[in-house]
Structures are given as C-alpha cells and as structure tokens.
C-alpha cells in the first residue's frame, strides 16, 4: 500500500536530494560552490584540486613592447634576470674605472643601459640618485653600488640570476650610451621663428677665450 507524500515535505526531499548529490561529488574529491547572482539566480560549480583549492594563474609583470622585443630572443634564465633586475651603468668621460666596469659587463654578456654624465644637468640628475657623486655607479634592479669592484659587481649579478657566461644571441646589439639628462630643443616662438632669431642686429661676437681641458662635471669622482 503506497501513501501519498504531503506537499509540505516536497521541498525537504528536494533539499535532501541536492545534498546527496553534493555528497556524491565530494566523494569524488571535488568541492561544490553555491553561487547567488545579484538577480537572485542560484548556480552550482565544482572546483577540482587538492582540498578543493584552485591555484590562481600567475600574473607576469607588465613590460613595455620595446623591452619585450629586446629580450624576446634571450634564453629563459637571461630573459628572466634582465626583465626582473635590469642593469644600468652610469659613467663619465675620462673615467678609467668606468671603462673597466663596462668591459666587465660586456664580457659577461650582460644587457645594460649606459647613462653618461657630461654636463651640469647630468650631474644634478646623478646627485639625486644617491650614489655619493662617484662613478662608475651600477644599479642591478633595486640594488646599487658606487665605484668599480669586480667582486661586488659579480655578487650583485649572481644574486639577480644572471648567467656566469654570456648567453646573448649573436644578433644582439648593445644599446648606445645616452645622456642621463638629455636636453630638449627650446620651443619655437608663436610666429614659428626660433628664439635665437631676431630682427635686431646681433652683437659682435667676443673673441674666443682659451679654456682648460674638460674635467668631470659637478664634482664627480672617479
């Protein structure tokens, strides 16, 4: 003899069936998540993985297109080091330690930017870096060292993950040195003429004055 189920118990039976389904899914090693959308709809989804945890995808640091192009053909270890810990060398004219440091980086195959200090604008910008006014000045990511020391430079490069020997592609071309504080051309006047032009006659030029040989600007020390 069968008895009819009162309508009052139907929601309870439906909930029991749903819980049974959840238990069955859990028995397979998955977890079920109940999601309620803002409009009131309810959906269920299961996440696989140990303990129901899902690893979030790793997000690579943003890089400029030009930087990505520069490092595109690098071997993996070198590309990782150059991306995460870029190297910049600050030099000045007539600096023999700067020359030795540059040759050390080139010989090891380190991709680096070189910033030159050749005038007062460069010296002022260099003073803001906190290098104590001494060149060469090397930065490897967030680390920096003043003066040339092969052992200290080697330690910084090793800690940053740079390979001990050159892995640069044969087609790689080192970047040309650039001024630390490049000067910009003065803006043109409203009539399109350069500020140097004038309707008045220019004064006679003074005779040249002998100058002493160039020295390091702004008290830069080698």
PyMOL commands that set and color helices and strands:
alter all, ss='L'
color gray80, all
select helices_A, chain A and resi 7-27+50-52+65-71+76-84+96-108+120-127+150-159+217-219
alter helices_A, ss='H'
color red, helices_A
select strands_A, chain A and resi 31-36+42-47+87-92+112-117+137-140+143-146+178-179
alter strands_A, ss='S'
color yellow, strands_A
deselect
rebuild
show_as cartoon
